[in-house]
């Protein structure tokens, strides 16, 4: 005990003048800050409502609570720059029905000298209902148009249905789930992406992963043709072709066509594993990414394997 007292004496006895000046300056700065002109700011804090697993929120709630604060500018700047944890409204023990929750100044951490002028909203009413599940089909929404000479052939959703979770009154109104608009402006080839939905507006949740949307895009008219394109036959046997070259019709810009490497353009017949014999096979034409295949003449060729 005596050693602790001795250490305390040393703290205050070593350079007492310097320590006293530091304390005086700190106190003066504190009073200067508190005595400065007050300003007002708005601080938003995320709202988080927790419910039991078999209960769901049926009405729309604000995403954030806004606190109107007044106080010294230096303190308010610190509060605005601070990242606060969400305001957690725990309704895990509540049953179905309406529950009202009020917000108070205690919902936000404030230093001395800062006051809460108003809270918006001052309270929320949460309408709780039993959870229901429902399977609905997915409808793909597109926006924009492909370039001239191209069109959308089809859209495909995998899986075509999704399972929704939500309150009884909200989920009963959903007969299909539309994707957020997928932009096809400038699309020259097919593509796929995960579907996105505006679920908050519907008041429901998606159970599981979002489905995959595939959009098939194809050239509908050609503006160039490439002659004397070689035909390759994929087989382990020897073969004979009546026609060894085809004409390929493509859609491309003049710049892309001028930069085309002819080795990247070829027609192919897949006969791997086929026994000897005569086959009328459909050609599969390969072109670079910036060139769109339209058709070939001929589209099928006769191949003899021996």
Secondary structure by P-SEA (a helix, b strand, c coil): caaaaaaaaaaaacaaaaaaaaaaaaaaaaaaaaacccbbbbbbbbbbbbbcccccccbbbbcbbbbbccccaaaaaaaaaccccccccccccccccbbbbbbcccccccccccccccccccbbbbbbbbbbbbbbbbbbbbccccccccccccccccccbbbbbcccccccccccccccccccccccccbbbbbbbcccccccccccbbbbbbbbbbbccccccccbbbbbbbccccccccccbbbbbbbccaaaaaaccccccbbbbbbccccccccbbbbbbbbccccccccccccbbbbbcc
